[in-house]
Amino acid sequence: MTLEVYTDADYTGSPVDRRSTSGYCTFLGGNLVTWRSKKQNAVARSSAEAEY
């Protein structure tokens, strides 16, 4: 059984408020187990500044 995790981030992707969107999904044995997508509350210049 394999565990796979994918992440993605879109820095200042919204032209309206310049906030970033980030997310992840986790697969176990090819089945989706968890996922989350969140628009950040503050404008972040890197993923190190973003918080979940």
PDB file as gemmi writes it, atoms N, CA and C in Angstrom:
CRYST1    1.000    1.000    1.000  90.00  90.00  90.00 P 1                      
ATOM      1  N   MET A   1       0.853  -1.169   0.000  1.00  0.00           N  
ATOM      2  CA  MET A   1       0.000   0.000   0.000  1.00  0.00           C  
ATOM      3  C   MET A   1       0.903   1.238   0.000  1.00  0.00           C  
ATOM      4  N   THR A   2       0.588   2.186  -0.856  1.00  0.00           N  
ATOM      5  CA  THR A   2       1.414   3.389  -0.965  1.00  0.00           C  
ATOM      6  C   THR A   2       0.657   4.617  -0.477  1.00  0.00           C  
ATOM      7  N   LEU A   3       1.416   5.552   0.074  1.00  0.00           N  
ATOM      8  CA  LEU A   3       0.884   6.839   0.512  1.00  0.00           C  
ATOM      9  C   LEU A   3       1.426   7.903  -0.429  1.00  0.00           C  
ATOM     10  N   GLU A   4       0.529   8.683  -1.028  1.00  0.00           N  
ATOM     11  CA  GLU A   4       0.930   9.762  -1.926  1.00  0.00           C  
ATOM     12  C   GLU A   4       0.301  11.062  -1.442  1.00  0.00           C  
ATOM     13  N   VAL A   5       1.098  12.132  -1.425  1.00  0.00           N  
ATOM     14  CA  VAL A   5       0.610  13.447  -1.013  1.00  0.00           C  
ATOM     15  C   VAL A   5       0.985  14.449  -2.093  1.00  0.00           C  
ATOM     16  N   TYR A   6       0.020  15.250  -2.501  1.00  0.00           N  
ATOM     17  CA  TYR A   6       0.242  16.282  -3.513  1.00  0.00           C  
ATOM     18  C   TYR A   6      -0.137  17.639  -2.932  1.00  0.00           C  
ATOM     19  N   THR A   7       0.662  18.644  -3.240  1.00  0.00           N  
ATOM     20  CA  THR A   7       0.378  20.003  -2.781  1.00  0.00           C  
ATOM     21  C   THR A   7       0.469  20.960  -3.962  1.00  0.00           C  
ATOM     22  N   ASP A   8      -0.176  22.098  -3.810  1.00  0.00           N  
ATOM     23  CA  ASP A   8      -0.096  23.134  -4.829  1.00  0.00           C  
ATOM     24  C   ASP A   8      -0.374  24.472  -4.165  1.00  0.00           C  
ATOM     25  N   ALA A   9       0.168  25.524  -4.748  1.00  0.00           N  
ATOM     26  CA  ALA A   9      -0.053  26.877  -4.246  1.00  0.00           C  
ATOM     27  C   ALA A   9      -0.109  27.836  -5.418  1.00  0.00           C  
ATOM     28  N   ASP A  10      -0.948  28.841  -5.273  1.00  0.00           N  
ATOM     29  CA  ASP A  10      -1.087  29.887  -6.278  1.00  0.00           C  
ATOM     30  C   ASP A  10      -0.853  31.206  -5.556  1.00  0.00           C  
ATOM     31  N   TYR A  11       0.339  31.748  -5.688  1.00  0.00           N  
ATOM     32  CA  TYR A  11       0.701  32.963  -4.964  1.00  0.00           C  
ATOM     33  C   TYR A  11       0.069  34.187  -5.608  1.00  0.00           C  
ATOM     34  N   THR A  12      -0.621  34.967  -4.787  1.00  0.00           N  
ATOM     35  CA  THR A  12      -1.340  36.184  -5.215  1.00  0.00           C  
ATOM     36  C   THR A  12      -2.135  35.939  -6.488  1.00  0.00           C  
ATOM     37  N   GLY A  13      -2.795  34.806  -6.542  1.00  0.00           N  
ATOM     38  CA  GLY A  13      -3.513  34.411  -7.745  1.00  0.00           C  
ATOM     39  C   GLY A  13      -4.818  35.140  -7.975  1.00  0.00           C  
ATOM     40  N   SER A  14      -5.415  35.676  -6.932  1.00  0.00           N  
ATOM     41  CA  SER A  14      -6.673  36.387  -7.096  1.00  0.00           C  
ATOM     42  C   SER A  14      -6.398  37.842  -7.453  1.00  0.00           C  
ATOM     43  N   PRO A  15      -6.812  38.305  -8.626  1.00  0.00           N  
ATOM     44  CA  PRO A  15      -6.543  39.695  -9.004  1.00  0.00           C  
ATOM     45  C   PRO A  15      -7.333  40.702  -8.173  1.00  0.00           C  
ATOM     46  N   VAL A  16      -8.380  40.243  -7.511  1.00  0.00           N  
ATOM     47  CA  VAL A  16      -9.211  41.146  -6.720  1.00  0.00           C  
ATOM     48  C   VAL A  16      -8.561  41.481  -5.386  1.00  0.00           C  
ATOM     49  N   ASP A  17      -8.125  40.468  -4.634  1.00  0.00           N  
ATOM     50  CA  ASP A  17      -7.599  40.724  -3.292  1.00  0.00           C  
ATOM     51  C   ASP A  17      -6.135  40.326  -3.106  1.00  0.00           C  
ATOM     52  N   ARG A  18      -5.498  39.773  -4.156  1.00  0.00           N  
ATOM     53  CA  ARG A  18      -4.074  39.406  -4.146  1.00  0.00           C  
ATOM     54  C   ARG A  18      -3.733  38.338  -3.108  1.00  0.00           C  
ATOM     55  N   ARG A  19      -4.732  37.617  -2.605  1.00  0.00           N  
ATOM     56  CA  ARG A  19      -4.460  36.559  -1.635  1.00  0.00           C  
ATOM     57  C   ARG A  19      -4.133  35.255  -2.346  1.00  0.00           C  
ATOM     58  N   SER A  20      -3.336  34.438  -1.696  1.00  0.00           N  
ATOM     59  CA  SER A  20      -2.898  33.162  -2.257  1.00  0.00           C  
ATOM     60  C   SER A  20      -3.882  32.052  -1.922  1.00  0.00           C  
ATOM     61  N   THR A  21      -3.889  31.029  -2.752  1.00  0.00           N  
ATOM     62  CA  THR A  21      -4.665  29.826  -2.495  1.00  0.00           C  
ATOM     63  C   THR A  21      -3.695  28.652  -2.446  1.00  0.00           C  
ATOM     64  N   SER A  22      -3.859  27.797  -1.454  1.00  0.00           N  
ATOM     65  CA  SER A  22      -3.008  26.618  -1.357  1.00  0.00           C  
ATOM     66  C   SER A  22      -3.868  25.419  -0.985  1.00  0.00           C  
ATOM     67  N   GLY A  23      -3.329  24.237  -1.248  1.00  0.00           N  
ATOM     68  CA  GLY A  23      -4.099  23.049  -0.939  1.00  0.00           C  
ATOM     69  C   GLY A  23      -3.269  21.785  -1.017  1.00  0.00           C  
ATOM     70  N   TYR A  24      -3.882  20.696  -0.587  1.00  0.00           N  
ATOM     71  CA  TYR A  24      -3.215  19.398  -0.634  1.00  0.00           C  
ATOM     72  C   TYR A  24      -4.257  18.297  -0.751  1.00  0.00           C  
ATOM     73  N   CYS A  25      -3.832  17.132  -1.193  1.00  0.00           N  
ATOM     74  CA  CYS A  25      -4.665  15.936  -1.160  1.00  0.00           C  
ATOM     75  C   CYS A  25      -3.775  14.739  -0.852  1.00  0.00           C  
ATOM     76  N   THR A  26      -4.341  13.777  -0.145  1.00  0.00           N  
ATOM     77  CA  THR A  26      -3.612  12.593   0.298  1.00  0.00           C  
ATOM     78  C   THR A  26      -4.326  11.345  -0.216  1.00  0.00           C  
ATOM     79  N   PHE A  27      -3.556  10.465  -0.829  1.00  0.00           N  
ATOM     80  CA  PHE A  27      -4.081   9.199  -1.328  1.00  0.00           C  
ATOM     81  C   PHE A  27      -3.410   8.052  -0.597  1.00  0.00           C  
ATOM     82  N   LEU A  28      -4.179   7.056  -0.220  1.00  0.00           N  
ATOM     83  CA  LEU A  28      -3.652   5.844   0.394  1.00  0.00           C  
ATOM     84  C   LEU A  28      -4.135   4.666  -0.441  1.00  0.00           C  
ATOM     85  N   GLY A  29      -3.192   3.954  -1.023  1.00  0.00           N  
ATOM     86  CA  GLY A  29      -3.550   2.828  -1.888  1.00  0.00           C  
ATOM     87  C   GLY A  29      -4.373   3.250  -3.098  1.00  0.00           C  
ATOM     88  N   GLY A  30      -4.140   4.466  -3.597  1.00  0.00           N  
ATOM     89  CA  GLY A  30      -4.872   4.955  -4.761  1.00  0.00           C  
ATOM     90  C   GLY A  30      -6.221   5.569  -4.452  1.00  0.00           C  
ATOM     91  N   ASN A  31      -6.620   5.587  -3.173  1.00  0.00           N  
ATOM     92  CA  ASN A  31      -7.908   6.150  -2.768  1.00  0.00           C  
ATOM     93  C   ASN A  31      -7.709   7.477  -2.053  1.00  0.00           C  
ATOM     94  N   LEU A  32      -8.513   8.475  -2.418  1.00  0.00           N  
ATOM     95  CA  LEU A  32      -8.439   9.778  -1.773  1.00  0.00           C  
ATOM     96  C   LEU A  32      -8.852   9.658  -0.313  1.00  0.00           C  
ATOM     97  N   VAL A  33      -7.984  10.118   0.593  1.00  0.00           N  
ATOM     98  CA  VAL A  33      -8.252  10.026   2.025  1.00  0.00           C  
ATOM     99  C   VAL A  33      -8.600  11.401   2.589  1.00  0.00           C  
ATOM    100  N   THR A  34      -7.793  12.410   2.279  1.00  0.00           N  
ATOM    101  CA  THR A  34      -8.056  13.767   2.765  1.00  0.00           C  
ATOM    102  C   THR A  34      -7.711  14.774   1.679  1.00  0.00           C  
ATOM    103  N   TRP A  35      -8.340  15.945   1.761  1.00  0.00           N  
ATOM    104  CA  TRP A  35      -7.981  17.051   0.883  1.00  0.00           C  
ATOM    105  C   TRP A  35      -8.383  18.353   1.554  1.00  0.00           C  
ATOM    106  N   ARG A  36      -7.725  19.424   1.139  1.00  0.00           N  
ATOM    107  CA  ARG A  36      -8.066  20.739   1.661  1.00  0.00           C  
ATOM    108  C   ARG A  36      -7.582  21.802   0.690  1.00  0.00           C  
ATOM    109  N   SER A  37      -8.384  22.815   0.512  1.00  0.00           N  
ATOM    110  CA  SER A  37      -8.024  23.977  -0.286  1.00  0.00           C  
ATOM    111  C   SER A  37      -8.412  25.197   0.528  1.00  0.00           C  
ATOM    112  N   LYS A  38      -7.504  26.165   0.599  1.00  0.00           N  
ATOM    113  CA  LYS A  38      -7.780  27.319   1.443  1.00  0.00           C  
ATOM    114  C   LYS A  38      -7.227  28.592   0.825  1.00  0.00           C  
ATOM    115  N   LYS A  39      -8.041  29.626   0.851  1.00  0.00           N  
ATOM    116  CA  LYS A  39      -7.566  30.952   0.460  1.00  0.00           C  
ATOM    117  C   LYS A  39      -6.985  31.582   1.723  1.00  0.00           C  
ATOM    118  N   GLN A  40      -5.770  32.036   1.643  1.00  0.00           N  
ATOM    119  CA  GLN A  40      -5.085  32.581   2.812  1.00  0.00           C  
ATOM    120  C   GLN A  40      -5.713  33.904   3.244  1.00  0.00           C  
ATOM    121  N   ASN A  41      -5.698  34.166   4.561  1.00  0.00           N  
ATOM    122  CA  ASN A  41      -6.264  35.397   5.106  1.00  0.00           C  
ATOM    123  C   ASN A  41      -5.385  36.605   4.833  1.00  0.00           C  
ATOM    124  N   ALA A  42      -4.086  36.388   4.706  1.00  0.00           N  
ATOM    125  CA  ALA A  42      -3.140  37.479   4.482  1.00  0.00           C  
ATOM    126  C   ALA A  42      -2.406  37.247   3.169  1.00  0.00           C  
ATOM    127  N   VAL A  43      -1.875  38.302   2.615  1.00  0.00           N  
ATOM    128  CA  VAL A  43      -1.072  38.189   1.402  1.00  0.00           C  
ATOM    129  C   VAL A  43       0.288  37.634   1.788  1.00  0.00           C  
ATOM    130  N   ALA A  44       0.676  36.500   1.219  1.00  0.00           N  
ATOM    131  CA  ALA A  44       1.963  35.865   1.521  1.00  0.00           C  
ATOM    132  C   ALA A  44       2.849  35.908   0.288  1.00  0.00           C  
ATOM    133  N   ARG A  45       4.122  36.171   0.493  1.00  0.00           N  
ATOM    134  CA  ARG A  45       5.065  36.209  -0.621  1.00  0.00           C  
ATOM    135  C   ARG A  45       5.710  34.859  -0.881  1.00  0.00           C  
ATOM    136  N   SER A  46       5.547  33.900   0.052  1.00  0.00           N  
ATOM    137  CA  SER A  46       6.080  32.554  -0.131  1.00  0.00           C  
ATOM    138  C   SER A  46       5.248  31.583   0.688  1.00  0.00           C  
ATOM    139  N   SER A  47       5.401  30.280   0.404  1.00  0.00           N  
ATOM    140  CA  SER A  47       4.646  29.282   1.160  1.00  0.00           C  
ATOM    141  C   SER A  47       5.096  29.217   2.606  1.00  0.00           C  
ATOM    142  N   ALA A  48       6.303  29.691   2.916  1.00  0.00           N  
ATOM    143  CA  ALA A  48       6.782  29.713   4.302  1.00  0.00           C  
ATOM    144  C   ALA A  48       5.975  30.697   5.142  1.00  0.00           C  
ATOM    145  N   GLU A  49       5.370  31.689   4.510  1.00  0.00           N  
ATOM    146  CA  GLU A  49       4.573  32.675   5.236  1.00  0.00           C  
ATOM    147  C   GLU A  49       3.119  32.248   5.389  1.00  0.00           C  
ATOM    148  N   ALA A  50       2.669  31.305   4.589  1.00  0.00           N  
ATOM    149  CA  ALA A  50       1.275  30.884   4.618  1.00  0.00           C  
ATOM    150  C   ALA A  50       1.033  29.950   5.795  1.00  0.00           C  
ATOM    151  N   GLU A  51      -0.186  30.013   6.343  1.00  0.00           N  
ATOM    152  CA  GLU A  51      -0.543  29.162   7.482  1.00  0.00           C  
ATOM    153  C   GLU A  51      -1.852  28.457   7.196  1.00  0.00           C  
ATOM    154  N   TYR A  52      -1.968  27.211   7.728  1.00  0.00           N  
ATOM    155  CA  TYR A  52      -3.231  26.478   7.645  1.00  0.00           C  
ATOM    156  C   TYR A  52      -3.971  26.634   8.935  1.00  0.00           C  
TER     157      TYR A  52                                                      
END                                                                             
